[in-house]
Amino acid sequence: MRKPHITPIDKEIEIPDNKFLVSKTDTRGIIKYANTTFIEISGYTEKELIGSNHNIIRHPDMPRAVFKLLWDTIQSGKEFWGYVKNLAKDGSYYWVFAHVTPSYDTSGTKIIGFHSDRRKPRKEAVLKVSQIYAEIKKAEAKGGLEAGLKKLNEILETEGKDYAEFVFSI
C-alpha cells in the first residue's frame, strides 16, 4: 500500500497505560505483523498495515534526523529507545515511547527484520522532546537532513549525553 496523504489535525489519541503497540517489519521497514492495539490506535485495518512501510504512520512533526539515528542504530544490530509522534489514519496523533530491536535468523548472525514495542510516554518527557524536535525540524527546513543531524548532536553535546542516555534522562 502506498503511503496515503493525510492532513494532520490537532487531536491526540492517548494510549492506555496498560497497552503496548507491537509491530514486526522486514529489513526495509515493511510491516509483517501488527497487534490489535497498534491496529486500534493507528486507525488502520490489519490489511492496510500489513505490507505497508512503517512510515505510513510517520507524523510530519517528526525530524528526519531522529529516524536516521533510529535506522543507523538498529541496522548496526543495536536496540533503539526513543520518543515518536505518530500520525493516525484520521489525522490525529499519538505519542509513543518506542523500543526497536533487530530480529535475527536462526543462526543469530543475520538481521532479518525489526521488532518494535511502543507504550504510553510520560507527559513531561513529551513536552521536553517535542520542543527539541521542533528545533531539529527548523534546522532541517533550512539545511536538510545534515543540518538536522548537526542540531541533534549539538543538543546532545549540551546535555552531555548520547541519544539513549538523553531519552532515559527525561
CORFEN-V167414 format. One record per run of one state. SS is the DSSP state (a for helix, b for strand, c for the rest). FROM is the first residue (numbers start at 0). TO is the last residue. Records with the same first field share a line. If there is no record, write none. Layout:
SS->FROM-TO ; FROM-TO
This chain:
c->0-10 ; 12-19 ; 25-28 ; 34-34 ; 42-44 ; 49-51 ; 58-62 ; 75-78 ; 87-91 ; 104-109 ; 119-121 ; 159-161 ; 169-169
b->11-11 ; 20-24 ; 29-33 ; 52-52 ; 57-57 ; 79-86 ; 92-103 ; 110-118
a->35-41 ; 45-48 ; 53-56 ; 63-74 ; 122-158 ; 162-168
